[in-house]
Amino acid sequence: MAYTVGQVAKVAGVTVRTLHHYDEIGLLSPSGRTSAGYRRYDDADLERLQLVRYYRELGFPLEEIAAIIDDPAASPAAHLRRQHELLTVRIKRLQEMVTAIEFAMEASKVNIQLTPQERFEVFGDFDPEEHEAEAEQRWGDTDAYRESNRRVSRYTRDDWLRNKAENEDWGRRIVALLASGAPADGPEARELAEEHRQIINRWFYECSYEMHTGLADMYLADERFTAHYENVAPGLAAYLNEAIHANAISRA
């Protein structure tokens, strides 16, 4: 089947100008032309464009993408395996940031007594103090904010690394459960939702079921929360929201 440049742009979510540029640099040239000289793309062209889009999403420059996908020794299946490996590494990195991001956005001003080297070890490139002013504005007059601020002011590097490991383990299990197709209101998902609440209880503040469902609603209402969870696994924000609400109802 043949497609016009406009049809391909619409299906692939790119601009016509982008497709023209890809043609000009030899990255994606259409397989045919009409008698009037208009570009016509076939299914093989769309498959190549899909590979280009995947690698662009992973941050590869166009010149490197061309070299990768033109490698005669690499099959389409090999490209997919490589992309899967690269995405797995990215997901692991995102999961490592869960603790810092959730705390900074959910709880309170972060008063962490760590050296610069320790802060980098715990948080990497993420700086929780970037959200300090917003957290204080949103929750500064709450008991939860004051309690969380009191607790974290005493945490050491080893405390934060334990918290990080605990959240990473929980994150791996909730993502695996989502991938398995288990219902968000089922017993396994509710148990992980309760574990999520208990992690907040242990490390930051007493999180009631009412507060927990409020946080869950924010995962969908606040685009930053939604983007964070969707980057970890597509559908995770809504899945966790439903699981937390189901858990609160079942334990009420």
LINQUI-V528564 format. One record per residue. N is the residue number from 1. OMEGA is omega as a letter, one per 30 degrees, with the letter a starting at -180 (* if undefined). D_FIRST is the distance of its C-alpha to the first C-alpha in whole Angstrom. Layout:
N/OMEGA/D_FIRST  N/OMEGA/D_FIRST
//
This chain:
1/a/0  2/a/4  3/l/7  4/l/10  5/l/13  6/l/15  7/l/12  8/l/12  9/a/16  10/a/16  11/a/14  12/a/16  13/l/19  14/l/20  15/l/21  16/l/19  17/l/22  18/l/22  19/l/18  20/l/20  21/l/23  22/l/21  23/a/19  24/a/23  25/l/24  26/a/22  27/l/21  28/l/17  29/a/16  30/a/13  31/a/11  32/l/11  33/l/13  34/l/14  35/l/17  36/l/18  37/a/18  38/a/15  39/l/13  40/a/9  41/l/8  42/a/6  43/l/7  44/l/10  45/l/11  46/l/11  47/l/13  48/l/15  49/l/15  50/l/17  51/l/19  52/a/20  53/l/21  54/a/23  55/l/25  56/l/26  57/l/27  58/l/29  59/a/31  60/l/30  61/a/30  62/a/27  63/a/28  64/l/29  65/a/25  66/a/24  67/a/27  68/a/26  69/l/23  70/l/23  71/a/26  72/a/25  73/a/27  74/l/25  75/l/23  76/l/20  77/l/23  78/l/26  79/a/24  80/l/24  81/a/27  82/l/29  83/l/27  84/l/29  85/a/32  86/l/32  87/l/31  88/l/34  89/l/37  90/l/36  91/l/36  92/l/39  93/l/41  94/l/40  95/l/42  96/a/45  97/a/45  98/a/45  99/a/49  100/a/49  101/a/47  102/a/48  103/a/51  104/a/51  105/a/49  106/a/51  107/a/54  108/l/56  109/a/58  110/a/57  111/a/61  112/a/60  113/a/63  114/l/61  115/l/61  116/l/58  117/l/57  118/l/58  119/l/55  120/a/53  121/a/53  122/a/53  123/a/50  124/a/48  125/a/47  126/l/47  127/a/50  128/a/51  129/l/54  130/a/51  131/a/51  132/a/55  133/a/55  134/a/53  135/a/54  136/l/58  137/a/57  138/a/55  139/a/57  140/a/60  141/a/63  142/l/61  143/a/63  144/l/60  145/a/60  146/l/63  147/l/63  148/l/60  149/l/62  150/a/65  151/a/63  152/l/61  153/a/64  154/a/65  155/l/62  156/l/62  157/a/60  158/l/60  159/a/59  160/l/56  161/l/55  162/l/56  163/l/54  164/a/51  165/l/51  166/l/51  167/l/49  168/a/46  169/l/47  170/a/47  171/l/43  172/a/42  173/l/43  174/l/42  175/l/38  176/a/38  177/l/39  178/a/36  179/a/34  180/a/36  181/l/35  182/a/39  183/a/39  184/l/41  185/l/44  186/a/44  187/a/47  188/l/46  189/l/44  190/a/47  191/l/49  192/l/47  193/l/48  194/l/51  195/l/51  196/l/50  197/a/53  198/l/55  199/l/54  200/l/54  201/a/58  202/a/59  203/a/58  204/a/58  205/l/59  206/a/60  207/l/57  208/l/57  209/l/55  210/l/55  211/a/54  212/l/52  213/l/50  214/l/50  215/a/48  216/l/46  217/l/45  218/l/45  219/l/42  220/a/40  221/a/42  222/a/42  223/l/39  224/l/40  225/a/41  226/a/38  227/l/36  228/a/38  229/l/38  230/l/34  231/l/34  232/l/36  233/l/33  234/l/31  235/a/33  236/a/36  237/a/38  238/l/37  239/a/38  240/l/41  241/a/42  242/a/42  243/l/44  244/l/47  245/l/47  246/l/47  247/a/50  248/a/52  249/a/52  250/a/53  251/a/56  252/*/57
//
